Amino acid sequence: MPIETPAMENLTTLLGKYGEEGDKLLFRVLNSGDFLSGVDRTALTSDETIKIASRISEKGLRYDLTVPFARYVVQHRNDITFPFKRYQLQPVWRADRPQKGRYREFFQCDADIVGSDSLLNEAELLVMADRIFEQLNIPIVIKLNNRKILSGIAEIIGHPDKIIDITVAIDKLDKIGLEKVNQELAERGLSQEQINSISKYLAVNGSNEENDYSNDCVIFLDCKSGSQYCCCLCRDRRCENTGNHSSTVYRGRNRGFNRCKDGHRFVQ
């Protein structure tokens, strides 16, 4: 079913969901009326601007559609039936530096299923994406990843506690390249040996049949069997564009169009 959520959300809902960098890109909305009332004027010239910001601004423009959707599900949990399926097309805002392909305001198109961990739901979403682009006459390749694989990588290098640091850096691979990603990983406290291990898995691409990393970690074995099952479900539904694995596909914020070398586009 289609849903819509408000353009503004409480900052308590938005902050902490997108990492430190994401929090900096939130558009904050000043409180109504005299927003400086109750604020110590001497603090305006101090280094405590973050504390002041939380007092003069309690709301912000939505950064994506996922966090507001999570809030919607919690708010209406007694009124909706699970598994709950929804799609949503609305603008989002990010206080980013405008450049080619990056805007401060743009539309996101989301479709999600919550309340079930069945891989049938994953296959349904993949087939849906394939059908949409087929009707638009846009050739695509759908690339898959599994967050468990990224957790497995963090476990193999001995730093399961750095999963967020690792994935935030990996997410920038297409934008800044492997060398700068490795540099950021080093700045986040990883050794060269650990960085080399991560780079090995980042190079994994292609079908599940072409790559076998399942012996490296129990988590990987579970992921591989799940990915194969999901791809089989898609092919049973005549969705032939699904099946390539890419270790660099991560986070909801990456969903969108990216052009492949052969001119096709892939959906993350």
N, C-alpha and C positions, 0 to 999 in steps of 0.2 A: 504494500500500500504506500502511497506517497505521503510524506510528512514535511512540515516546515518547522523550523525553530527560530527564535528571535535573533535579530542581528547582534544584540548585546547579550552577554552572559556576565554573571558575577566573576570577578577576578579570582575568587576562591575556587571557582570551578575550572578556570583556564590555566592558572599558574601551576607549574610543576609537571605539566603533562607533555611538554614538548622539549624538555631539556633546557639547559641554561641559555643556549643560543635562541631557541624558539621563544622563550619568555621575553627576550629582548625585542622580538619582532611583533609583540602584541600592541595593538592600538588601544591605549587606555583612554577612557572617557572621564572627564572631570565631573565631580559631584555637582548636582544642581545647586543653584543659589550661591551663597558666599562660601565657596569651597575652601577658602583659607581660614575660615573662622575656627578658632580652637587650636590653630597651628602657631607655635612659637616663632615669631618673625626672625629671631636671631638664628633659628635653625635653617632658614632659607639660604644663609651664606655659609653653612657648615658643610661637612662631608656626609651628613646623614640624609642625603636626598632620597635614598631608597625607602627609608622609614616615612619620610614626608609623602612620597608618592602613594604609599598604601593608605594614607589618611585623607588625601584629597581626591583619590580615584578608587572607586569600589567596583567599577564595571569596565568591560572592554569589548571590542568588536571580536566576533568569532574568528579564530585563526584557521579552523577547518570545520568539517561537518561531523567528525567522529566523536570528539569530546562532547559537543552539545547533544549528539544522539545518545551517548551513554547516560547523560543527565536525564534525557527524555525517558529512557527505559526505566531508570530508577524511580523517576517521578510518577510514571504511569504503570508500574509493575503489577498493580492490582487490577488494572483495566485491560491489559493486553494479553493475548494468548501466545504462548511459546510453543514451538519456535516462531519468533516474530520476524517477518520479512518487510523491509522498507527500502524505498529509493527516495533520493532527495537531490534536488537541483537548486542551489542557491549560491549567492556570492559570498566570498570570504575576503578578509583583509589582512595584509601583512605589512608591517612598517619596514619594508626592505628597500634597498636602493634600486630604483627602476632601471632595467636594462633589457636587452633583447631577450624575449621569452620569459621575462620576470616582471610581474606587475604588482602594484600595491592592492589592487582590487581585481578579482577574477572569479569566474564561476567554477565550482566543483560539482561533479556528478557522482554520487555515492550510491551503492547498493550493498546492503548487509543483511545477514541472517544471524540472530542471536537466540540463545536458549537451547542450542544443540551443538554437540561436537562431532556430528556425523560428517564424513567426507562427502556424502551425497550433497550436502549444502555447498561445499566448495566446488563440486562439479557443476552444480546448478548455476552458480555465479559465473563460472568460466564459460559455460555454454551460452549464458545470457549475453556476455560481452562479445562472444564470437558472432552471435546472431545479429546484434546491433550493428557491428562494423560490416557484416556481410550485407545488410540492408543499405548501409551508407556507401557500399561499394569501395571500402577502404581495406586493402590487403594488410593483414596483421600477423604477427607471431606472438603468442602468449607465453611469457616466461614465468616460471614458478620458482619460488624459494620457500623455505620453511624456517620459521624463527628458531625452531629446535636445532637446526643445523648451526646457526650462529651461536646458540648457547653451547652446542657441542664443541665448536672451535674454541670458545673461551675456556671450556673445561679442559681441553687437550693441552692448551698452553699454560694451564695452571692458574688462570685468573678468571674464574667464574664471576668474581665480584666486579670485573671491569666490562661486563657485557654491554652496558650502555655506552661507555667510552669507545669500545670497539665498533659498535654498530653506527654510532654517530659519525665516526671517521669513514667507515666503509660507504656510508650513504653519499659521500661527496666524491666517490671515485670517478664517475663520469664527468664531473664538473672540474676537478682540480688535478686528476691523474694519480697514478699509483705512487709516484715518488713523493708527492706532497701528502698523500694519505699516510704513507709510511713515516714521514716526518712528524705528522700529528700524533700517530700512535706512539712514537718515541717520546714526544712531549707529554703524553699521558702516562708515562712510566713503564712502557713495555721495552724489553730487551730486544736486541737485533735478532736473536734466535727466535723469539716469540713472533716478531714481525714477519720473519721469513716463513714461519709456519702458517700464519694468516694469509700471506700472499699466495701460498700454494693452493689454498682452498678458494681464493678469489679467482684463480685461473680456471676453475672448474666450470665448464659450460657444455651445453648439448643435452642429449636425452639421458634418461636413467640407464639405458642399455649401454651407452657409451662411457659412462663414468661409474666407477664402483669405489666409493669411499666408506662403505658400510662397515668394513673391518676395523676402522680406526677408532670407532666409538660406538657404544650401544645405542646412543641417541641417534646416530647416523643410520643405523640399521632400521630403526623404527621410522625414520623420516623417509628412507628410500622406499620401503614397502608401502607407506602411505601415499607417496607421490605417484608410484606406479599404479596403485589402485585408482587414484583420482584421475590419472590420464586415461586409464582403461574406461572409466565411466564416461569421460568426455567423448572418447572415440565411439563408444556405443551409441551416443547421441549425435553421431556424425559431426563432431567438432574436431576437425583435423589440425587446427592451428595451435593445439596445446601439447606440451610435452617437453619443451626445452627448459633446462635448469640454468639459473643464473644466481650465483652467490651474492651478487651486488644488489639484488632486488630486496629492499628493506624499507619498512615503515610506510604508513598510509600516505604520508606527505609525498611519496614518490609516484603515486599513481598518476598516470597521464600518458602523453604520447612521447615516444622517443623514436628517432629514425634509425633503422638498421643500415648497414653498408649496402645492402642490396636494394634499398629504396623502400622496403616494407617498413611498417611501423609495428612496434610491439607495445602491448598493454601490460603494465606492471600491476 
